[in-house]
Amino acid sequence: MRLWVLRALSCGAAVAFAFFFIAADLPHKTATSPTFYRDIVPILQQHCQNCHRPGEIAPFSLVTYEETKPWAQAIKRATQSKDMPPWFADPRFGKWADDPSLSPEQIATLASWAAAGAPSGNSHDAPSPHHWAEAWNIPEPDVVIRMPKPVPIPTNGDVDYTYEIVPTGFTTDKWVQMSQIRPSSPEYVHHAVVYIRPPDSNWLRGAPVGVPFTANDLTDPVQRRNAHWTDSDMLLVYAPGSSPDRWADGMAKFIPAGSDLVFQMHYTTNGHAGMDQTAVGIVFSKVPVTQRVLTLQLTNSSFLIPPHADNFEVEVHGTLPNDATLLNFFPHMHLRGKRFEYNIIHANGTVETLLRVNYNFHWQLSYRLAQPRFLKKGTELQAIAWFDNSDKNPHNPDPDATVKWGDQTRDEMMVGFFDVAVPANVDKKKFFVR
């Protein structure tokens, strides 16, 4: 319509006005406009490419100019709204080593670049390409342990927790400084846990090795009951959006010689049959280890969320049996999860909030303290979860349901994982001796 106006007007001033009216909608480039190679690439490398690169979880790559330019306006909108990079910690509580949030200056740079028409600039201005280990967000693993048999995923219906026991073949003790769980088909993986089963553990003894099975496949009723609960330490937990484990020099997870890894996989169907063969990549510590990392949890499995409750609260308390250094948090809920909080309850009754998360089931992040926090034995920890079972929750499977703990996504969970460092000679059983 504006082109028709330009043709129809005959007065010189009117033509000039109409031309200005059209030109005002065109990208505005100036000599100081940000360019892709000079200004945008450093932001993408630091904050985006861990997901937005070929083979990773994001739906498109942001590595090259040709890949990035079509998304310039979308990047502007997503960063201004702070939907990207995903980060859900309330900024009033805690400082986080893994916070990917953009600064106001970076957000403004991305917006200015998009507004200027996404200019490329001079490729010689670009920083050196970031070297990513192929298929990993950790350095190239020293060893990759993969489930020997792929798991078939049906088209529809529920899938029971699936286990696969994999001998490590380690003939000596190993200290793991970094690890990452990598599903071959992440679209089916609700979450995964890799447990360390030491040689003296009776957990799932007699279960098949090297092939997938569920608790219902086990003939021993005791083993069927105990499949979901173990005192074995966790190597790593995975959920959509979660980060690999990376511990500081001198800290590591411990895998005793002769251990097995037990993959516990929770798959969900999506209308298309498929297969998954999850692997875990491991980087061993290259320096002497003085502190052993243990994954603990605050869990409440005894709750009933009423129909239509929009802010239902569930909490759990626990005290540390021994001194420990607090490192990391990883809250886990399902589709009705709304908010999750970790607190210290001090002796005088005051509550110190360590982390508050506006929970997002589709981006289940870990939150690593910028400065590890030493906690004395007897420290009382509290976890609180809030659930939205109302029709205001767009992800709610059924607001008319009374919801309890359960494995499937339509059920709920309340698990506050957290990682601590203890002396290297203290295992999980010894740590819980008060």
Sequence and secondary structure as in RCSB ss.txt:
>XXXX:A:sequence
MRLWVLRALSCGAAVAFAFFFIAADLPHKTATSPTFYRDIVPILQQHCQNCHRPGEIAPFSLVTYEETKPWAQAI
KRATQSKDMPPWFADPRFGKWADDPSLSPEQIATLASWAAAGAPSGNSHDAPSPHHWAEAWNIPEPDVVIRMPKP
VPIPTNGDVDYTYEIVPTGFTTDKWVQMSQIRPSSPEYVHHAVVYIRPPDSNWLRGAPVGVPFTANDLTDPVQRR
NAHWTDSDMLLVYAPGSSPDRWADGMAKFIPAGSDLVFQMHYTTNGHAGMDQTAVGIVFSKVPVTQRVLTLQLTN
SSFLIPPHADNFEVEVHGTLPNDATLLNFFPHMHLRGKRFEYNIIHANGTVETLLRVNYNFHWQLSYRLAQPRFL
KKGTELQAIAWFDNSDKNPHNPDPDATVKWGDQTRDEMMVGFFDVAVPANVDKKKFFVR
>XXXX:A:secstr
 HHHHHHH  SHHHHHHHHHHHHTTS    TT   IIIIIHHHHHHHTTTTSSTTSSSSS  SSHHHHGGGHHHH
HHHHHTT SS   B TTS  BTT     HHHHHHHHHHHHTT     GGGS       TT SSSS SEEEE SS 
EEE SSSB   EEEEEE   SS EEEEEEEEE SSGGGEEEEEEEEE TT  TTTTS SSS B GGG S HHHHH
HTT   S EEEEE TT   EE  TTEEEEE TT EEEEEEEEB  SS EEE  EEEEEE SS   EEEEEEEEE 
   EE TT SSEEEEEEEE SS EEEEEEEEE  TTEEEEEEEEE TTS EEEEEEEE  TTS   EEEEEEEEE
 TT EEEEEEEE  STT TT S TTS EEB SSTTSB  EEEEEEEEETT  HHHHT  
